[in-house]
Amino acid sequence: MGIREQQYVVMAVGVERYGAPVEQVLSIEKRLEVTRVPKTLPFIKGIMNLRGAVVPVIDLAERIGLTSGASGEDSRIVVVDVDSMLVGMTVDAVTDVVTLDESMVEPAPSIVGGLRAEYLKGVAKLDDRLLILLNLSRLLSDVEERQLRAVEKSLQG
């Protein structure tokens, strides 16, 4: 059997580096106009029009319990597919794409960088830093996912 490798898009959020599986990343956008939607959770920043598709946008820093950032020149919106729903995540920067061998990935401790293990696939040592691998399907709870889908649906009519 061959060694399993997976590619991750490396995103900077504050001083931490997070990885999202490359097959779930659909695009990386410069800051687009995000329209606020009233009565949504604080980390849901609103919606954006991405080539005709209405995409909800979340602040990844706020979602994982860090202070909101992602407003600098390098900030990006990473559009990911989470269980067949497009979601934009604001990040401070997208820094790299790395290929990790599964032997490099260790199970996540119960809390890493303020994140509960349920949001994580694991951690990998990358040079002298840790890369925290996100489990995008778990990043949004059922309630949050329903709210995002409702926002998306209400705007598409």
GUFI-168067 format. One record per residue: residue in three letters; x, y, z of N, C-alpha, C in turn. Coordinates in steps of 0.001 Angstrom, whole numbers, plus 500000, padded with zeros to 6 digits. Example, Ala and Ser with C-alpha at 12.3 -4.5 7.8 and 13.67 -1.06 7.14 Angstrom:
<recs>
ALA513190494310507800512300495500507800513200496700507800;SER512850497750507080513670498940507140512900500030507870;
</recs>
This chain:
<recs>
MET500842498797500000500000500000500000500870501243500000;GLY500444502216499214501197503461499134500938504340500340;ILE501816505265500529501663506212501635500654507268501214;ARG499722507544502093498682508533501764499179509929502031;GLU498990510771501038499352512177501173498111513000500924;GLN498086514168501540496982515087501305497546516490501238;GLN496955517300500362497388518684500251496458519572501066;TYR497061520599501668496309521554502476496654522973502044;VAL495639523819502014495847525245501819496154525811503204;VAL497283526501503323497706527038504618497228528482504733;MET496490528740505814495915530062506049496445530614507366;ALA496758531895507358497185532559508589495970533209509236;VAL495806532937510523494791533605511339495529534020512596;GLY495807535313512714496662535772513801498037535151513612;VAL498621534627514683499946534017514590499872532525514249;GLU498665531962514269498513530528514006498400530261512511;ARG498728529023512146498567528559510770497566527415510780;TYR496551527536509928495507526530509817495541525947508416;GLY495230524672508318495192524012507021493794523540506698;ALA493372523781505446492097523270504954492406522327503792;PRO491747521170503736492010520231502653491800520900501293;VAL492782520762500422492747521464499145491519521081498313;GLU491038519847498463489879519446497655488595520135498106;GLN488592520746499297487409521476499754487513522972499465;VAL488682523436499042488872524860498759488551525106497291;LEU487511525902497043487081526148495671487750527372495075;SER487975528391495892488663529581495393489190530405496556;ILE490124531272496221490689532206497190490480533588496590;GLU489723534401497291489314535696496753489944536834497542;LYS490286537910496805490635539143497515489351539614498174;ARG489483540560499060488307541015499793487216541469498827;LEU486066540828498922484897541226498154483939541940499092;GLU483001542642498522482012543321499355481111542290500016;VAL481000542404501336480162541493502112478986542293502655;THR477782541814502379476568542481502835476129541854504152;ARG475995542680505191475581542188506507474157541647506432;VAL473905540642507245472569540071507354472170540199508819;PRO471056540878509111470659541073510512470272539758511188;LYS470390539757512506469955538651513357470661537342513043;THR471956537420512765472738536196512582473792536147513682;LEU474425535002513811475473534833514812476609535819514553;PRO477306536252515613478324537303515453479429536974514451;PHE479827535710514339480923535393513424480468535294511966;ILE479137535311511731478638535329510358478665536785509900;LYS479577537068508988479810538451508573478800538929507556;GLY478136538001506880477139538386505884477223537478504680;ILE476898538058503521476903537293502280477664538063501218;MET478145537327500227478795537984499100478292537344497818;ASN478422538092496731478063537598495423479349537111494767;LEU479437535814494554480621535226493955480232534667492589;ARG480516535442491558480199535043490182478758534532490065;GLY477836535296490655476417534976490550475869534090491656;ALA476735533507492473476271532657493580476308533469494872;VAL475271533323495689475227533974496991475944533063497985;VAL477002533588498598477831532776499484477884533424500870;PRO477486532694501922477631533240503275479112533329503637;VAL479448534347504431480844534579504809480951534572506332;ILE481906533773506836482163533759508272483567534284508540;ASP483745534838509722485069535280510166485692534086510891;LEU486706533463510258487289532257510845487875532540512224;ALA488512533688512385489100534023513687488023534053514769;GLU486929534749514501485852534828515487485232533462515739;ARG485080532670514675484450531355514824485239530456515761;ILE486558530564515704487374529682516532487794530337517839;GLY487223531517518125487421532121519431488588533076519534;LEU489123533510518403490178534526518423489536535880518162;THR490297536939518385489728538246518069489658538393516565;SER488656539095516138488438539278514713489607540028514103;GLY489959539623512932491049540296512231490679540407510777;ALA491529539839509930491271539702508498490818540997507841;SER491538542076508103491179543305507408492383543941506722;GLY493537543288506792494735543833506174494765543603504673;GLU495816544102504054495959544007502610496079542559502129;ASP496658541690502967496838540289502580495616539432502892;SER494610540013503553493463539196503955492731538669502724;ARG492159537499502893491484536824501798490195536191502308;ILE489326535863501361488152535053501652488394533720500955;VAL488501532673501767488722531326501239487346530675501112;VAL486967530348499876485654529753499635485816528236499662;VAL485089527626500603485200526179500795483842525515500612;ASP483894524233500320482691523414500208482556522643501520;VAL481523522983502280481265522295503544479938521556503387;ASP480033520253503225478831519437503064477890519998501996;SER478435520237500813477685520745499646477151522154499817;MET477701522924500726477334524324500873478604525162500728;LEU478519526198499908479660527097499778479681528045500959;VAL480856528206501571481027529124502691482333529875502460;GLY482301531189502624483518531987502567484044532174503979;MET485359532008504141485982532211505454487013533328505315;THR486873534371506137487881535429506095489094534980506898;VAL490270535193506315491537534852506967492500536012506762;ASP493539536067507602494509537157507489495351537039506225;ALA495642535815505804496418535593504584496342534125504212;VAL496568533840502952496787532474502492498266532421502151;THR498990531515502798500443531566502706501072530475501859;ASP500373529342501664501061528230501022500069527116500719;VAL500518526156499933499846524871499802500916523841500119;VAL500614522947501062501597521948501462501034520547501255;THR501932519608501012501557518205500919502059517522502173;LEU501121516900502883501478516210504119501252514719503958;ASP502205513959504410502066512525504498501237512247505754;GLU500347511281505697499490511038506874500303510695508124;SER501529510214507948502358509908509120502824511179509837;MET502717512337509161503121513607509765502006514202510629;VAL500807513679510469499640514241511156499411513474512452;GLU499369514222513543499110513628514850497699513989515280;PRO497069513124516070495740513467516577495815514774517364;ALA494748515525517293494724516805517984494548516591519480;PRO495304517326520307495003517310521739493595517871521948;SER493058517749523131491669518172523349491446519644523038;ILE492470520473523232492362521896522864493683522334522260;VAL493602522971521095494791523532520447494443524959520067;GLY495256525906520488495023527301520112493601527746520403;GLY493011527245521492491652527640521855490574526865521121;LEU490966525974520223489997525207519444489766523842520071;ARG488522523450520201488231522109520690488575521093519606;ALA488973519924520009489442518886519085488398518516518030;GLU487120518689518344486094518292517372486198519095516070;TYR486794520285516123486933521103514924488170520734514119;LEU488974519812514648490286519555514072490411518155513512;LYS491171518046512439491555516731511920492813516262512612;GLY493637517212513033494897516883513685495849518056513587;VAL497074517804513978498114518827513866499330518195513194;ALA500070519029512480501280518545511812502400519532512091;LYS503591519012512280504747519888512445505217520281511062;LEU505328521567510866505733522105509575506880523055509845;ASP508062522679509466509264523441509803509299523601511323;ASP509268524839511798509349525053513245508008525424513851;ARG506926525256513095505606525618513619504641524461513504;LEU503535524631514187502460523651514078501448524142513044;LEU500988523223512247499899523504511319498676522796511882;ILE497643523570512180496418523042512762495475522717511607;LEU495146521435511457494335520987510332492860521019510704;LEU492103521819509964490687522018510276489829520896509712;ASN488826520516510464487783519621509993486615520539509629;LEU486543520931508364485568521950507951484133521512508204;SER483861520227508097482488519752508324482045519967509766;ARG482993519975510702482651520155512104482744521604512556;LEU483349522448511728483558523843512112482229524567512331;LEU481224524146511586479891524721511745479009523676512411;SER478400524047513510477473523117514160476209523015513308;ASP475364522065513621474116521905512868473290523182512893;VAL473236523826514049472446525057514188473025526148513288;GLU474338526292513326474993527329512523474840527035511035;GLU474952525771510682474802525404509277473377525687508807;ARG472398525366509655471003525664509294470803527155509101;GLN471416527968509997471263529414509875471891529917508572;LEU473079529398508229473719529808506977472876529397505772;ARG472336528179505823471494527717504702470231528568504585;ALA469657528964505728468456529804505714468774531169505123;VAL469915531732505476470336533026504926470496532885503412;GLU471170531850502993471417531602501576470091531448500826;LYS469180530661501396467892530369500754467023531623500671;SER466991532402501743466132533591501757466560534597500690;LEU467845534594500369468331535549499384468203535036497957;GLN468083533737497807467945533196496472466480533037496091;GLY465605533298497057464183533314496802463493531999496798;
</recs>
